[in-house]
């Protein structure tokens, strides 16, 4: 298992879809197979829509796998997913 010292990259995960009280938990469950640190979570529920944004620290070697898993999970859970690597 990777230690937190390898969490040198940051990414912004955005998810949106129909009103979904469990949206953050759905995304977190997908991320749970990776070692990551949640830096910040923001949520907006407006007009029957849910939008969440998670800022995470992760191992840069895992970015592509994280992206693929999140993109696969999106249609299965009725969420539009985007992930962006953050450059310092």
PDB file with one MODEL, atoms N, CA, C and O in Angstrom:
MODEL        1
ATOM      1  N   UNK A   1       0.840  -1.177   0.000  1.00  0.00           N
ATOM      2  CA  UNK A   1       0.000   0.000   0.000  1.00  0.00           C
ATOM      3  C   UNK A   1       0.889   1.246   0.000  1.00  0.00           C
ATOM      4  O   UNK A   1       1.910   1.289   0.687  1.00  0.00           O
ATOM      5  N   UNK A   2       0.501   2.235  -0.759  1.00  0.00           N
ATOM      6  CA  UNK A   2       1.261   3.474  -0.879  1.00  0.00           C
ATOM      7  C   UNK A   2       1.070   4.328   0.366  1.00  0.00           C
ATOM      8  O   UNK A   2      -0.042   4.451   0.878  1.00  0.00           O
ATOM      9  N   UNK A   3       2.153   4.915   0.848  1.00  0.00           N
ATOM     10  CA  UNK A   3       2.028   5.804   1.995  1.00  0.00           C
ATOM     11  C   UNK A   3       1.648   7.196   1.521  1.00  0.00           C
ATOM     12  O   UNK A   3       1.785   7.517   0.340  1.00  0.00           O
ATOM     13  N   UNK A   4       1.165   8.031   2.454  1.00  0.00           N
ATOM     14  CA  UNK A   4       0.738   9.381   2.102  1.00  0.00           C
ATOM     15  C   UNK A   4       1.865  10.209   1.518  1.00  0.00           C
ATOM     16  O   UNK A   4       1.600  11.187   0.820  1.00  0.00           O
ATOM     17  N   UNK A   5       3.127   9.849   1.780  1.00  0.00           N
ATOM     18  CA  UNK A   5       4.242  10.618   1.243  1.00  0.00           C
ATOM     19  C   UNK A   5       4.275  10.570  -0.280  1.00  0.00           C
ATOM     20  O   UNK A   5       4.936  11.402  -0.903  1.00  0.00           O
ATOM     21  N   UNK A   6       3.576   9.615  -0.895  1.00  0.00           N
ATOM     22  CA  UNK A   6       3.525   9.516  -2.353  1.00  0.00           C
ATOM     23  C   UNK A   6       2.361  10.304  -2.951  1.00  0.00           C
ATOM     24  O   UNK A   6       2.171  10.291  -4.167  1.00  0.00           O
ATOM     25  N   UNK A   7       1.589  10.981  -2.124  1.00  0.00           N
ATOM     26  CA  UNK A   7       0.434  11.736  -2.598  1.00  0.00           C
ATOM     27  C   UNK A   7       0.884  13.134  -3.007  1.00  0.00           C
ATOM     28  O   UNK A   7       0.527  14.130  -2.378  1.00  0.00           O
ATOM     29  N   UNK A   8       1.666  13.182  -4.064  1.00  0.00           N
ATOM     30  CA  UNK A   8       2.285  14.443  -4.476  1.00  0.00           C
ATOM     31  C   UNK A   8       1.516  15.161  -5.575  1.00  0.00           C
ATOM     32  O   UNK A   8       1.859  16.292  -5.922  1.00  0.00           O
ATOM     33  N   UNK A   9       0.490  14.535  -6.129  1.00  0.00           N
ATOM     34  CA  UNK A   9      -0.302  15.167  -7.181  1.00  0.00           C
ATOM     35  C   UNK A   9      -1.672  15.551  -6.623  1.00  0.00           C
ATOM     36  O   UNK A   9      -2.154  14.976  -5.648  1.00  0.00           O
ATOM     37  N   UNK A  10      -2.280  16.542  -7.277  1.00  0.00           N
ATOM     38  CA  UNK A  10      -3.631  16.947  -6.881  1.00  0.00           C
ATOM     39  C   UNK A  10      -4.534  16.897  -8.105  1.00  0.00           C
ATOM     40  O   UNK A  10      -4.095  17.116  -9.234  1.00  0.00           O
ATOM     41  N   UNK A  11      -5.810  16.604  -7.852  1.00  0.00           N
ATOM     42  CA  UNK A  11      -6.798  16.556  -8.927  1.00  0.00           C
ATOM     43  C   UNK A  11      -8.118  17.109  -8.427  1.00  0.00           C
ATOM     44  O   UNK A  11      -8.446  17.009  -7.244  1.00  0.00           O
ATOM     45  N   UNK A  12      -8.866  17.692  -9.344  1.00  0.00           N
ATOM     46  CA  UNK A  12     -10.203  18.185  -9.069  1.00  0.00           C
ATOM     47  C   UNK A  12     -11.183  17.242  -9.753  1.00  0.00           C
ATOM     48  O   UNK A  12     -11.133  17.053 -10.968  1.00  0.00           O
ATOM     49  N   UNK A  13     -12.068  16.654  -8.965  1.00  0.00           N
ATOM     50  CA  UNK A  13     -13.081  15.740  -9.484  1.00  0.00           C
ATOM     51  C   UNK A  13     -14.419  16.466  -9.434  1.00  0.00           C
ATOM     52  O   UNK A  13     -14.829  16.941  -8.375  1.00  0.00           O
ATOM     53  N   UNK A  14     -15.098  16.554 -10.571  1.00  0.00           N
ATOM     54  CA  UNK A  14     -16.403  17.196 -10.657  1.00  0.00           C
ATOM     55  C   UNK A  14     -17.433  16.151 -11.062  1.00  0.00           C
ATOM     56  O   UNK A  14     -17.192  15.347 -11.962  1.00  0.00           O
ATOM     57  N   UNK A  15     -18.578  16.167 -10.394  1.00  0.00           N
ATOM     58  CA  UNK A  15     -19.668  15.247 -10.736  1.00  0.00           C
ATOM     59  C   UNK A  15     -20.975  16.015 -10.676  1.00  0.00           C
ATOM     60  O   UNK A  15     -21.188  16.818  -9.768  1.00  0.00           O
ATOM     61  N   UNK A  16     -21.839  15.772 -11.630  1.00  0.00           N
ATOM     62  CA  UNK A  16     -23.148  16.416 -11.623  1.00  0.00           C
ATOM     63  C   UNK A  16     -24.178  15.457 -12.188  1.00  0.00           C
ATOM     64  O   UNK A  16     -23.862  14.551 -12.960  1.00  0.00           O
ATOM     65  N   UNK A  17     -25.418  15.683 -11.781  1.00  0.00           N
ATOM     66  CA  UNK A  17     -26.507  14.854 -12.274  1.00  0.00           C
ATOM     67  C   UNK A  17     -27.796  15.231 -11.585  1.00  0.00           C
ATOM     68  O   UNK A  17     -27.853  16.224 -10.860  1.00  0.00           O
ATOM     69  N   UNK A  18     -28.833  14.441 -11.808  1.00  0.00           N
ATOM     70  CA  UNK A  18     -30.101  14.684 -11.116  1.00  0.00           C
ATOM     71  C   UNK A  18     -29.879  14.641  -9.602  1.00  0.00           C
ATOM     72  O   UNK A  18     -28.938  14.012  -9.119  1.00  0.00           O
ATOM     73  N   UNK A  19     -30.756  15.315  -8.869  1.00  0.00           N
ATOM     74  CA  UNK A  19     -30.646  15.377  -7.413  1.00  0.00           C
ATOM     75  C   UNK A  19     -30.259  14.014  -6.848  1.00  0.00           C
ATOM     76  O   UNK A  19     -30.949  13.020  -7.070  1.00  0.00           O
ATOM     77  N   UNK A  20     -29.145  13.979  -6.114  1.00  0.00           N
ATOM     78  CA  UNK A  20     -28.612  12.711  -5.618  1.00  0.00           C
ATOM     79  C   UNK A  20     -27.956  12.947  -4.262  1.00  0.00           C
ATOM     80  O   UNK A  20     -26.803  13.375  -4.204  1.00  0.00           O
ATOM     81  N   UNK A  21     -28.670  12.675  -3.170  1.00  0.00           N
ATOM     82  CA  UNK A  21     -28.095  12.884  -1.840  1.00  0.00           C
ATOM     83  C   UNK A  21     -26.834  12.073  -1.580  1.00  0.00           C
ATOM     84  O   UNK A  21     -26.037  12.441  -0.716  1.00  0.00           O
ATOM     85  N   UNK A  22     -26.635  10.975  -2.310  1.00  0.00           N
ATOM     86  CA  UNK A  22     -25.479  10.096  -2.088  1.00  0.00           C
ATOM     87  C   UNK A  22     -24.357  10.313  -3.094  1.00  0.00           C
ATOM     88  O   UNK A  22     -23.455   9.481  -3.183  1.00  0.00           O
ATOM     89  N   UNK A  23     -24.384  11.400  -3.852  1.00  0.00           N
ATOM     90  CA  UNK A  23     -23.390  11.605  -4.917  1.00  0.00           C
ATOM     91  C   UNK A  23     -21.963  11.573  -4.383  1.00  0.00           C
ATOM     92  O   UNK A  23     -21.105  10.915  -4.970  1.00  0.00           O
ATOM     93  N   UNK A  24     -21.695  12.265  -3.292  1.00  0.00           N
ATOM     94  CA  UNK A  24     -20.332  12.296  -2.746  1.00  0.00           C
ATOM     95  C   UNK A  24     -19.894  10.902  -2.297  1.00  0.00           C
ATOM     96  O   UNK A  24     -18.737  10.525  -2.478  1.00  0.00           O
ATOM     97  N   UNK A  25     -20.809  10.145  -1.716  1.00  0.00           N
ATOM     98  CA  UNK A  25     -20.479   8.799  -1.270  1.00  0.00           C
ATOM     99  C   UNK A  25     -20.209   7.879  -2.449  1.00  0.00           C
ATOM    100  O   UNK A  25     -19.338   7.012  -2.370  1.00  0.00           O
ATOM    101  N   UNK A  26     -20.943   8.055  -3.540  1.00  0.00           N
ATOM    102  CA  UNK A  26     -20.736   7.241  -4.740  1.00  0.00           C
ATOM    103  C   UNK A  26     -19.334   7.484  -5.296  1.00  0.00           C
ATOM    104  O   UNK A  26     -18.622   6.538  -5.630  1.00  0.00           O
ATOM    105  N   UNK A  27     -18.941   8.753  -5.393  1.00  0.00           N
ATOM    106  CA  UNK A  27     -17.609   9.081  -5.895  1.00  0.00           C
ATOM    107  C   UNK A  27     -16.546   8.558  -4.930  1.00  0.00           C
ATOM    108  O   UNK A  27     -15.552   7.972  -5.360  1.00  0.00           O
ATOM    109  N   UNK A  28     -16.752   8.767  -3.633  1.00  0.00           N
ATOM    110  CA  UNK A  28     -15.782   8.301  -2.634  1.00  0.00           C
ATOM    111  C   UNK A  28     -15.623   6.784  -2.675  1.00  0.00           C
ATOM    112  O   UNK A  28     -14.519   6.271  -2.499  1.00  0.00           O
ATOM    113  N   UNK A  29     -16.719   6.068  -2.906  1.00  0.00           N
ATOM    114  CA  UNK A  29     -16.638   4.605  -2.989  1.00  0.00           C
ATOM    115  C   UNK A  29     -15.756   4.190  -4.169  1.00  0.00           C
ATOM    116  O   UNK A  29     -14.963   3.254  -4.060  1.00  0.00           O
ATOM    117  N   UNK A  30     -15.899   4.893  -5.296  1.00  0.00           N
ATOM    118  CA  UNK A  30     -15.064   4.586  -6.458  1.00  0.00           C
ATOM    119  C   UNK A  30     -13.601   4.887  -6.159  1.00  0.00           C
ATOM    120  O   UNK A  30     -12.715   4.138  -6.570  1.00  0.00           O
ATOM    121  N   UNK A  31     -13.345   5.974  -5.450  1.00  0.00           N
ATOM    122  CA  UNK A  31     -11.973   6.344  -5.105  1.00  0.00           C
ATOM    123  C   UNK A  31     -11.369   5.447  -4.028  1.00  0.00           C
ATOM    124  O   UNK A  31     -10.149   5.419  -3.864  1.00  0.00           O
ATOM    125  N   UNK A  32     -12.202   4.719  -3.298  1.00  0.00           N
ATOM    126  CA  UNK A  32     -11.728   3.975  -2.126  1.00  0.00           C
ATOM    127  C   UNK A  32     -10.702   2.895  -2.451  1.00  0.00           C
ATOM    128  O   UNK A  32      -9.966   2.468  -1.561  1.00  0.00           O
ATOM    129  N   UNK A  33     -10.633   2.446  -3.694  1.00  0.00           N
ATOM    130  CA  UNK A  33      -9.629   1.428  -4.041  1.00  0.00           C
ATOM    131  C   UNK A  33      -8.245   2.039  -4.226  1.00  0.00           C
ATOM    132  O   UNK A  33      -7.264   1.315  -4.395  1.00  0.00           O
ATOM    133  N   UNK A  34      -8.162   3.372  -4.194  1.00  0.00           N
ATOM    134  CA  UNK A  34      -6.897   4.080  -4.341  1.00  0.00           C
ATOM    135  C   UNK A  34      -6.528   4.743  -3.020  1.00  0.00           C
ATOM    136  O   UNK A  34      -7.395   5.033  -2.195  1.00  0.00           O
ATOM    137  N   UNK A  35      -5.249   4.976  -2.830  1.00  0.00           N
ATOM    138  CA  UNK A  35      -4.802   5.761  -1.680  1.00  0.00           C
ATOM    139  C   UNK A  35      -4.889   7.217  -2.116  1.00  0.00           C
ATOM    140  O   UNK A  35      -4.247   7.629  -3.082  1.00  0.00           O
ATOM    141  N   UNK A  36      -5.684   7.984  -1.397  1.00  0.00           N
ATOM    142  CA  UNK A  36      -5.847   9.393  -1.712  1.00  0.00           C
ATOM    143  C   UNK A  36      -6.193  10.144  -0.432  1.00  0.00           C
ATOM    144  O   UNK A  36      -6.546   9.543   0.582  1.00  0.00           O
ATOM    145  N   UNK A  37      -6.088  11.438  -0.495  1.00  0.00           N
ATOM    146  CA  UNK A  37      -6.472  12.278   0.637  1.00  0.00           C
ATOM    147  C   UNK A  37      -7.483  13.293   0.132  1.00  0.00           C
ATOM    148  O   UNK A  37      -7.231  13.988  -0.853  1.00  0.00           O
ATOM    149  N   UNK A  38      -8.612  13.382   0.792  1.00  0.00           N
ATOM    150  CA  UNK A  38      -9.612  14.392   0.457  1.00  0.00           C
ATOM    151  C   UNK A  38      -9.178  15.714   1.073  1.00  0.00           C
ATOM    152  O   UNK A  38      -9.078  15.835   2.294  1.00  0.00           O
ATOM    153  N   UNK A  39      -8.922  16.695   0.234  1.00  0.00           N
ATOM    154  CA  UNK A  39      -8.493  18.009   0.705  1.00  0.00           C
ATOM    155  C   UNK A  39      -9.711  18.891   0.967  1.00  0.00           C
ATOM    156  O   UNK A  39      -9.789  19.579   1.985  1.00  0.00           O
ATOM    157  N   UNK A  40     -10.651  18.859   0.036  1.00  0.00           N
ATOM    158  CA  UNK A  40     -11.840  19.701   0.183  1.00  0.00           C
ATOM    159  C   UNK A  40     -12.983  19.104  -0.629  1.00  0.00           C
ATOM    160  O   UNK A  40     -12.767  18.494  -1.677  1.00  0.00           O
ATOM    161  N   UNK A  41     -14.197  19.289  -0.131  1.00  0.00           N
ATOM    162  CA  UNK A  41     -15.406  18.846  -0.813  1.00  0.00           C
ATOM    163  C   UNK A  41     -16.398  19.998  -0.803  1.00  0.00           C
ATOM    164  O   UNK A  41     -16.658  20.592   0.244  1.00  0.00           O
ATOM    165  N   UNK A  42     -16.948  20.312  -1.962  1.00  0.00           N
ATOM    166  CA  UNK A  42     -17.993  21.323  -2.084  1.00  0.00           C
ATOM    167  C   UNK A  42     -19.189  20.667  -2.766  1.00  0.00           C
ATOM    168  O   UNK A  42     -19.030  19.805  -3.631  1.00  0.00           O
ATOM    169  N   UNK A  43     -20.383  21.085  -2.367  1.00  0.00           N
ATOM    170  CA  UNK A  43     -21.609  20.503  -2.909  1.00  0.00           C
ATOM    171  C   UNK A  43     -22.639  21.599  -3.140  1.00  0.00           C
ATOM    172  O   UNK A  43     -22.800  22.501  -2.317  1.00  0.00           O
ATOM    173  N   UNK A  44     -23.335  21.509  -4.272  1.00  0.00           N
ATOM    174  CA  UNK A  44     -24.441  22.409  -4.577  1.00  0.00           C
ATOM    175  C   UNK A  44     -25.619  21.546  -4.995  1.00  0.00           C
ATOM    176  O   UNK A  44     -25.489  20.699  -5.879  1.00  0.00           O
ATOM    177  N   UNK A  45     -26.765  21.758  -4.365  1.00  0.00           N
ATOM    178  CA  UNK A  45     -28.022  21.134  -4.777  1.00  0.00           C
ATOM    179  C   UNK A  45     -28.943  22.269  -5.172  1.00  0.00           C
ATOM    180  O   UNK A  45     -29.332  23.083  -4.335  1.00  0.00           O
ATOM    181  N   UNK A  46     -29.295  22.323  -6.460  1.00  0.00           N
ATOM    182  CA  UNK A  46     -30.060  23.462  -6.966  1.00  0.00           C
ATOM    183  C   UNK A  46     -30.888  23.031  -8.165  1.00  0.00           C
ATOM    184  O   UNK A  46     -30.375  22.384  -9.079  1.00  0.00           O
ATOM    185  N   UNK A  47     -32.148  23.383  -8.166  1.00  0.00           N
ATOM    186  CA  UNK A  47     -33.012  23.112  -9.318  1.00  0.00           C
ATOM    187  C   UNK A  47     -33.117  21.650  -9.682  1.00  0.00           C
ATOM    188  O   UNK A  47     -33.205  21.309 -10.862  1.00  0.00           O
ATOM    189  N   UNK A  48     -33.108  20.781  -8.690  1.00  0.00           N
ATOM    190  CA  UNK A  48     -33.218  19.356  -8.961  1.00  0.00           C
ATOM    191  C   UNK A  48     -31.933  18.714  -9.464  1.00  0.00           C
ATOM    192  O   UNK A  48     -31.946  17.587  -9.959  1.00  0.00           O
ATOM    193  N   UNK A  49     -30.825  19.436  -9.335  1.00  0.00           N
ATOM    194  CA  UNK A  49     -29.518  18.932  -9.769  1.00  0.00           C
ATOM    195  C   UNK A  49     -28.567  18.917  -8.577  1.00  0.00           C
ATOM    196  O   UNK A  49     -28.698  19.710  -7.645  1.00  0.00           O
ATOM    197  N   UNK A  50     -27.623  18.008  -8.629  1.00  0.00           N
ATOM    198  CA  UNK A  50     -26.544  17.940  -7.645  1.00  0.00           C
ATOM    199  C   UNK A  50     -25.226  18.152  -8.372  1.00  0.00           C
ATOM    200  O   UNK A  50     -24.978  17.560  -9.422  1.00  0.00           O
ATOM    201  N   UNK A  51     -24.394  18.998  -7.805  1.00  0.00           N
ATOM    202  CA  UNK A  51     -23.044  19.214  -8.320  1.00  0.00           C
ATOM    203  C   UNK A  51     -22.097  19.057  -7.150  1.00  0.00           C
ATOM    204  O   UNK A  51     -22.277  19.698  -6.115  1.00  0.00           O
ATOM    205  N   UNK A  52     -21.090  18.212  -7.300  1.00  0.00           N
ATOM    206  CA  UNK A  52     -20.076  18.084  -6.254  1.00  0.00           C
ATOM    207  C   UNK A  52     -18.698  18.286  -6.870  1.00  0.00           C
ATOM    208  O   UNK A  52     -18.459  17.981  -8.039  1.00  0.00           O
ATOM    209  N   UNK A  53     -17.814  18.806  -6.051  1.00  0.00           N
ATOM    210  CA  UNK A  53     -16.415  18.987  -6.454  1.00  0.00           C
ATOM    211  C   UNK A  53     -15.548  18.483  -5.312  1.00  0.00           C
ATOM    212  O   UNK A  53     -15.742  18.866  -4.158  1.00  0.00           O
ATOM    213  N   UNK A  54     -14.597  17.626  -5.637  1.00  0.00           N
ATOM    214  CA  UNK A  54     -13.660  17.116  -4.653  1.00  0.00           C
ATOM    215  C   UNK A  54     -12.255  17.480  -5.101  1.00  0.00           C
ATOM    216  O   UNK A  54     -11.878  17.241  -6.248  1.00  0.00           O
ATOM    217  N   UNK A  55     -11.498  18.048  -4.207  1.00  0.00           N
ATOM    218  CA  UNK A  55     -10.081  18.283  -4.440  1.00  0.00           C
ATOM    219  C   UNK A  55      -9.349  17.191  -3.674  1.00  0.00           C
ATOM    220  O   UNK A  55      -9.499  17.063  -2.459  1.00  0.00           O
ATOM    221  N   UNK A  56      -8.554  16.404  -4.396  1.00  0.00           N
ATOM    222  CA  UNK A  56      -7.868  15.275  -3.757  1.00  0.00           C
ATOM    223  C   UNK A  56      -6.364  15.346  -4.021  1.00  0.00           C
ATOM    224  O   UNK A  56      -5.910  15.913  -5.015  1.00  0.00           O
ATOM    225  N   UNK A  57      -5.617  14.757  -3.106  1.00  0.00           N
ATOM    226  CA  UNK A  57      -4.191  14.493  -3.315  1.00  0.00           C
ATOM    227  C   UNK A  57      -4.088  12.998  -3.626  1.00  0.00           C
ATOM    228  O   UNK A  57      -4.785  12.182  -3.023  1.00  0.00           O
ATOM    229  N   UNK A  58      -3.220  12.653  -4.563  1.00  0.00           N
ATOM    230  CA  UNK A  58      -3.106  11.253  -4.968  1.00  0.00           C
ATOM    231  C   UNK A  58      -1.697  10.980  -5.473  1.00  0.00           C
ATOM    232  O   UNK A  58      -0.906  11.900  -5.681  1.00  0.00           O
ATOM    233  N   UNK A  59      -1.404   9.720  -5.662  1.00  0.00           N
ATOM    234  CA  UNK A  59      -0.145   9.295  -6.265  1.00  0.00           C
ATOM    235  C   UNK A  59      -0.239   9.604  -7.762  1.00  0.00           C
ATOM    236  O   UNK A  59      -1.168   9.131  -8.417  1.00  0.00           O
ATOM    237  N   UNK A  60       0.688  10.378  -8.321  1.00  0.00           N
ATOM    238  CA  UNK A  60       0.580  10.734  -9.734  1.00  0.00           C
ATOM    239  C   UNK A  60       0.555   9.521 -10.667  1.00  0.00           C
ATOM    240  O   UNK A  60       0.010   9.607 -11.767  1.00  0.00           O
ATOM    241  N   UNK A  61       1.120   8.423 -10.257  1.00  0.00           N
ATOM    242  CA  UNK A  61       1.119   7.221 -11.092  1.00  0.00           C
ATOM    243  C   UNK A  61      -0.282   6.620 -11.230  1.00  0.00           C
ATOM    244  O   UNK A  61      -0.521   5.803 -12.119  1.00  0.00           O
ATOM    245  N   UNK A  62      -1.201   7.018 -10.361  1.00  0.00           N
ATOM    246  CA  UNK A  62      -2.547   6.440 -10.368  1.00  0.00           C
ATOM    247  C   UNK A  62      -3.583   7.302 -11.079  1.00  0.00           C
ATOM    248  O   UNK A  62      -4.745   6.908 -11.182  1.00  0.00           O
ATOM    249  N   UNK A  63      -3.182   8.474 -11.572  1.00  0.00           N
ATOM    250  CA  UNK A  63      -4.170   9.391 -12.143  1.00  0.00           C
ATOM    251  C   UNK A  63      -4.987   8.742 -13.252  1.00  0.00           C
ATOM    252  O   UNK A  63      -6.213   8.851 -13.251  1.00  0.00           O
ATOM    253  N   UNK A  64      -4.348   8.080 -14.182  1.00  0.00           N
ATOM    254  CA  UNK A  64      -5.066   7.500 -15.322  1.00  0.00           C
ATOM    255  C   UNK A  64      -6.057   6.432 -14.865  1.00  0.00           C
ATOM    256  O   UNK A  64      -7.172   6.365 -15.382  1.00  0.00           O
ATOM    257  N   UNK A  65      -5.667   5.606 -13.911  1.00  0.00           N
ATOM    258  CA  UNK A  65      -6.574   4.577 -13.392  1.00  0.00           C
ATOM    259  C   UNK A  65      -7.749   5.209 -12.652  1.00  0.00           C
ATOM    260  O   UNK A  65      -8.882   4.745 -12.777  1.00  0.00           O
ATOM    261  N   UNK A  66      -7.489   6.255 -11.888  1.00  0.00           N
ATOM    262  CA  UNK A  66      -8.562   6.968 -11.198  1.00  0.00           C
ATOM    263  C   UNK A  66      -9.530   7.547 -12.225  1.00  0.00           C
ATOM    264  O   UNK A  66     -10.745   7.402 -12.090  1.00  0.00           O
ATOM    265  N   UNK A  67      -8.992   8.200 -13.246  1.00  0.00           N
ATOM    266  CA  UNK A  67      -9.823   8.800 -14.287  1.00  0.00           C
ATOM    267  C   UNK A  67     -10.708   7.753 -14.961  1.00  0.00           C
ATOM    268  O   UNK A  67     -11.909   7.964 -15.130  1.00  0.00           O
ATOM    269  N   UNK A  68     -10.118   6.640 -15.338  1.00  0.00           N
ATOM    270  CA  UNK A  68     -10.883   5.594 -16.019  1.00  0.00           C
ATOM    271  C   UNK A  68     -11.988   5.021 -15.134  1.00  0.00           C
ATOM    272  O   UNK A  68     -13.106   4.801 -15.600  1.00  0.00           O
ATOM    273  N   UNK A  69     -11.680   4.781 -13.867  1.00  0.00           N
ATOM    274  CA  UNK A  69     -12.692   4.240 -12.952  1.00  0.00           C
ATOM    275  C   UNK A  69     -13.832   5.226 -12.732  1.00  0.00           C
ATOM    276  O   UNK A  69     -14.998   4.832 -12.708  1.00  0.00           O
ATOM    277  N   UNK A  70     -13.501   6.516 -12.570  1.00  0.00           N
ATOM    278  CA  UNK A  70     -14.548   7.522 -12.377  1.00  0.00           C
ATOM    279  C   UNK A  70     -15.407   7.662 -13.634  1.00  0.00           C
ATOM    280  O   UNK A  70     -16.629   7.773 -13.539  1.00  0.00           O
ATOM    281  N   UNK A  71     -14.782   7.658 -14.796  1.00  0.00           N
ATOM    282  CA  UNK A  71     -15.538   7.780 -16.042  1.00  0.00           C
ATOM    283  C   UNK A  71     -16.430   6.558 -16.281  1.00  0.00           C
ATOM    284  O   UNK A  71     -17.507   6.685 -16.865  1.00  0.00           O
ATOM    285  N   UNK A  72     -15.999   5.394 -15.842  1.00  0.00           N
ATOM    286  CA  UNK A  72     -16.829   4.191 -15.957  1.00  0.00           C
ATOM    287  C   UNK A  72     -18.002   4.253 -14.976  1.00  0.00           C
ATOM    288  O   UNK A  72     -19.118   3.857 -15.314  1.00  0.00           O
ATOM    289  N   UNK A  73     -17.749   4.748 -13.768  1.00  0.00           N
ATOM    290  CA  UNK A  73     -18.778   4.821 -12.738  1.00  0.00           C
ATOM    291  C   UNK A  73     -19.865   5.824 -13.090  1.00  0.00           C
ATOM    292  O   UNK A  73     -21.021   5.624 -12.717  1.00  0.00           O
ATOM    293  N   UNK A  74     -19.528   6.892 -13.793  1.00  0.00           N
ATOM    294  CA  UNK A  74     -20.481   7.959 -14.085  1.00  0.00           C
ATOM    295  C   UNK A  74     -21.784   7.482 -14.702  1.00  0.00           C
ATOM    296  O   UNK A  74     -22.840   7.692 -14.106  1.00  0.00           O
ATOM    297  N   UNK A  75     -21.761   6.851 -15.865  1.00  0.00           N
ATOM    298  CA  UNK A  75     -23.005   6.395 -16.488  1.00  0.00           C
ATOM    299  C   UNK A  75     -23.769   5.371 -15.639  1.00  0.00           C
ATOM    300  O   UNK A  75     -24.998   5.319 -15.680  1.00  0.00           O
ATOM    301  N   UNK A  76     -23.041   4.567 -14.877  1.00  0.00           N
ATOM    302  CA  UNK A  76     -23.681   3.561 -14.019  1.00  0.00           C
ATOM    303  C   UNK A  76     -24.482   4.197 -12.894  1.00  0.00           C
ATOM    304  O   UNK A  76     -25.418   3.587 -12.377  1.00  0.00           O
ATOM    305  N   UNK A  77     -24.119   5.427 -12.505  1.00  0.00           N
ATOM    306  CA  UNK A  77     -24.760   6.091 -11.368  1.00  0.00           C
ATOM    307  C   UNK A  77     -25.480   7.378 -11.763  1.00  0.00           C
ATOM    308  O   UNK A  77     -25.896   8.152 -10.900  1.00  0.00           O
ATOM    309  N   UNK A  78     -25.625   7.605 -13.068  1.00  0.00           N
ATOM    310  CA  UNK A  78     -26.315   8.779 -13.591  1.00  0.00           C
ATOM    311  C   UNK A  78     -25.621  10.087 -13.201  1.00  0.00           C
ATOM    312  O   UNK A  78     -26.279  11.087 -12.914  1.00  0.00           O
ATOM    313  N   UNK A  79     -24.283  10.067 -13.194  1.00  0.00           N
ATOM    314  CA  UNK A  79     -23.495  11.259 -12.914  1.00  0.00           C
ATOM    315  C   UNK A  79     -22.575  11.553 -14.092  1.00  0.00           C
ATOM    316  O   UNK A  79     -21.954  10.651 -14.655  1.00  0.00           O
ATOM    317  N   UNK A  80     -22.500  12.809 -14.448  1.00  0.00           N
ATOM    318  CA  UNK A  80     -21.494  13.251 -15.414  1.00  0.00           C
ATOM    319  C   UNK A  80     -20.225  13.526 -14.618  1.00  0.00           C
ATOM    320  O   UNK A  80     -20.266  14.264 -13.634  1.00  0.00           O
ATOM    321  N   UNK A  81     -19.108  12.952 -15.021  1.00  0.00           N
ATOM    322  CA  UNK A  81     -17.862  13.038 -14.263  1.00  0.00           C
ATOM    323  C   UNK A  81     -16.782  13.687 -15.114  1.00  0.00           C
ATOM    324  O   UNK A  81     -16.653  13.413 -16.308  1.00  0.00           O
ATOM    325  N   UNK A  82     -16.014  14.550 -14.474  1.00  0.00           N
ATOM    326  CA  UNK A  82     -14.823  15.114 -15.093  1.00  0.00           C
ATOM    327  C   UNK A  82     -13.733  15.144 -14.026  1.00  0.00           C
ATOM    328  O   UNK A  82     -14.016  15.358 -12.847  1.00  0.00           O
ATOM    329  N   UNK A  83     -12.500  14.929 -14.440  1.00  0.00           N
ATOM    330  CA  UNK A  83     -11.368  15.002 -13.514  1.00  0.00           C
ATOM    331  C   UNK A  83     -10.249  15.784 -14.197  1.00  0.00           C
ATOM    332  O   UNK A  83      -9.965  15.596 -15.380  1.00  0.00           O
ATOM    333  N   UNK A  84      -9.637  16.645 -13.434  1.00  0.00           N
ATOM    334  CA  UNK A  84      -8.605  17.527 -13.955  1.00  0.00           C
ATOM    335  C   UNK A  84      -7.404  17.484 -13.037  1.00  0.00           C
ATOM    336  O   UNK A  84      -7.535  17.692 -11.831  1.00  0.00           O
ATOM    337  N   UNK A  85      -6.223  17.215 -13.599  1.00  0.00           N
ATOM    338  CA  UNK A  85      -5.003  17.302 -12.808  1.00  0.00           C
ATOM    339  C   UNK A  85      -4.690  18.768 -12.540  1.00  0.00           C
ATOM    340  O   UNK A  85      -4.815  19.609 -13.430  1.00  0.00           O
ATOM    341  N   UNK A  86      -4.289  19.063 -11.333  1.00  0.00           N
ATOM    342  CA  UNK A  86      -3.969  20.437 -10.951  1.00  0.00           C
ATOM    343  C   UNK A  86      -2.462  20.579 -10.937  1.00  0.00           C
ATOM    344  O   UNK A  86      -1.765  19.838 -10.244  1.00  0.00           O
ATOM    345  N   UNK A  87      -1.970  21.515 -11.690  1.00  0.00           N
ATOM    346  CA  UNK A  87      -0.541  21.814 -11.735  1.00  0.00           C
ATOM    347  C   UNK A  87      -0.239  22.914 -10.717  1.00  0.00           C
ATOM    348  O   UNK A  87      -0.957  23.911 -10.635  1.00  0.00           O
ATOM    349  N   UNK A  88       0.815  22.723  -9.956  1.00  0.00           N
ATOM    350  CA  UNK A  88       1.214  23.770  -8.994  1.00  0.00           C
ATOM    351  C   UNK A  88       2.046  24.835  -9.657  1.00  0.00           C
ATOM    352  O   UNK A  88       2.466  25.788  -9.000  1.00  0.00           O
TER     353      UNK A  88
ENDMDL
END
